[in-house]
């Protein structure tokens, strides 16, 4: 399955963002998407996410759903700032 590394700006800290991400996990699974890893920069103003998708177009269509965009915005994610850094091929977990 394709994987993608993306980033977005966050304004309410990483703990608030991760709580939102946990609540959205079942909706992501319904469309065949899964978050593999998430991290933040030291001042918790930017989140980085590694996702696995059945289809790359899912990322955009899922993220643009009104209910999903609202939940993300309420958790401090700047939805408009979401940027794909790169598709990811192989992964090594030491």
Secondary structure, DSSP 8 states (H G I E B T S, - for coil): -EEEEEEEEBSSHHHHHHHHHHHHHHHHHHTTEEEEEEEE-TTSSEEEEEEEESSTHHHHHHHHSHHHHHHHHHTTB-GGG-EEEEEE------
